[in-house]
Amino acid sequence: MYENKEEIQRAILIAADTGEFDVDVSLDELAELAESAGAEVLAKVSQKRPEYDKATLIGSGRLEEVKLFAEDSDANLLIFDHELTASQIRNISDATGIDVIDRTMLILDIFAQRAKTREGTLQVELAQQRYRLPRLGGQGQSLSRLGGGIGTRGPGESKLESDRRHIRRRIQALEEQLAELEKRRGNLRARRKKDGITTVAIVGYTNVGKSTLLNALTDAGVLAEDKLFATLDPTARSLELPDGRSVMLVDTVGLVRRLPHHLVEAFKSTLEEAANADLLLNVCDVSSEEVQEQISVTEDLMAELGVAGTPMITVLNKCDKVEHFEPVINLGNNVMISAKTGFGFDALLNKIAQTLEPSQVRMTLVIPYDKGGLISEIRAEGKIFDEQYVETGTQIDALVDKKILHKVEQYRV
């Protein structure tokens, strides 16, 4: 048991390689996740296997090697790159005497650290409680030793060690609270639609510069760190396009490979901002060797959310870090930018304006003085940039909503 709850946890990362996915790439990502959670990664261990060992995921021989290495290196945490069952957690913990968590517990721990809003906090706890309910039997001893380390943040130890009935009641209460918040946000989105507000959602892999882009375009002041899942709660800011239209730009939670389905379910309400957007900006890191994978992960998850038909622009960020990227990317609707330097912002804004179906048209009109009520309508539904009084009426440079075009077309200059 730790005396100091803030003691750095020294982790060994472990994966079984059955050929199901690229283990080396996945372990590299797991290392980033572990470091984001505050752990020090000592080693990565993988074992080629025809199938997962039902008792301990990896073989007993390799597990013994891990135990000996942990003793020599003073490791105090094992992080498995798979979802473990209750019995696997118990068996591995008993065999090594070391705390055990898996990939999902690690992601949930990072979410628990990052959640700032009430809804984000509720979502994290709901996901944790749902995940831990079937694993209570395997986690009891492990949890009693963790003492507030990685994998235990969020609801707190007392709740995690409660009986199943209590956790089921808690899950139901969380679901009811989230349903109420979801209803409110649904009303807000409906009001936005009614008011003709166009929404552009920034989606993409975690740590590719989405928050940096939002900040650079709108001065949003959102936390932008070189960490996975630096943004968990969605942030919306107004953005003016070159044609004078204003749109709502929304930042969303970052995505990772093999994001477990129940985590997608738990954070669906956070991702609903993307699901209900008029346009998606799929931001990726063009300097990464995994750029195509980043794009695919996002596209697959968006399809899972039912938004495969929403227009999407692929935003190739961090182009200031690479000299030659043409061979890497072979995509259609894309823009090269650097959120850090501002390169490509004009092209991006123009691409957004071109891709969004215009609900308003910019035009110069001379409205007769006896038709002054039309100017109020134009102002209410659109935007007036310039207004001058001339002999035949009021000359305006305005964005006119298509709904009232038929009323003003005859006064167009």
ABEGO torsion letter per residue (X at the ends): XBABAABBBBBBBBBBBAGABBAAAAAAAAAAAAAAAGBBBABBBBBBBABBBAAAGBBAAAAAAAAAAAAAAGBABBBBABBBBAAAAAAAAAAAGBBBBBAAAAAAAAAAAABABAAAAAAAAAAAAAAAAAAAAAAAAAAAAAGGBBGABEAEAAAAABBAAAAAAAAAAAAAAAAAAAAAAAAAAAAAAAAGBBBBBBBEBBGAGAAAAAAAAAGAGBBBBBBBGABABBBBBBBBBAAGBBBBBBBBBBBBBGBBAAAAAAAAAAAAAAAABABBBBBBBAABAAAAAAAAAAAAAAAAAGAAABBBBBBBBGAAABABAAAABBBBBBBBBBAAAGBGAAAAAAAAAAABBBABBBBBBBBBAAAAAAAAAAAAABBBABBBBBAAEBBBBBBBBAAAAAAAAAABX
